Amino acid sequence: MHICFISDFFYPNIGGVECHIYNLAQKLYKRGHKIVVITHQYDDKVGIRYLKPFIKVYYIPMVMALRHVALPSLISHMPILRHIFIREQIELVHGHSAFSVLSTEGLITAKLLGIKTVFTDHSLFGFNDFGAIMTNKLLEMNLGDLDAVICVSHVSKENTVLRAKLPPSKVRVIPNAIDTSLFLPAKAKLDHQDEIIVVVMSRLVHRKGIGLLGDIIPNLCAHDKRVRFLIGGDGPLVCFFTVACHV
């Protein structure tokens, strides 16, 4: 099968959606499927590139709005998306992330061409702020006639069903997996018997709850001197931990 993944979020940008798409593309390629990824340009990455093992990536020149998301336009990119779908003989288009404008445009274009469509929602969103209201209305219009919708948890499914007004039977839950072969116990015994180490790996943005984490770190450390935080990640809210470390 010829499968196309489409999203604003892909390498060289680093994040959960980006890793999810790349790892899924690798596994499907090893099963004999042809994989194409469509995303927007990243600095000088424009045109066609190839990632191992043999994943073809289209970096489309687009105007960026903010946070690596393309400027919304429902029709301006249809010609190039149609050209790619026909050229690569795409049989299934899989869009990722409700925040991705390119995913929305790609799914709409695919439906007009009669191509099978799937959407995966990776995050939870609210209902009462302006950005959430606009995103939810667009999601409702886009997901209504897709062939399948996937969520990464049961809580995410409930959130998506409410936001997009979908019948629950149409949404399937496929939890994110961990490749246990990449995470093995240390061979040497670590000398941290008297410490409680809390490890956090996340993109440091507001919707990940990073502001709350930055607020509770000083309180936890003051309550128990054995507690240490090991934080891996980067983002606009890295300043919260700079402040927390000096409190």
Buried (B, 14 or more C-beta within 10 A) or exposed (E): EBBBBBBBBBBEBEBBBBBBBBEBBBEBBEEEBBBBBBBBBBEEBBEEBEBEEEBBBBBBEBEBEEEBBBEEEBEEBBEBBBEBBEEBEBBBBBBBBBBBBBBBBBBBBBBEBEBBBBBBBBBBBEEEEEEBEEBBEBBEEBBEEBBBBBBBBEEBBBBBBEBBEBEEEBBEEEEEEEEEEEEEEEEEEEEEEEEEEEEBEBBBBEEBEBEEBBEEBBEBBEEEEEBEBEBEBEBEBEEBBEEBEEE
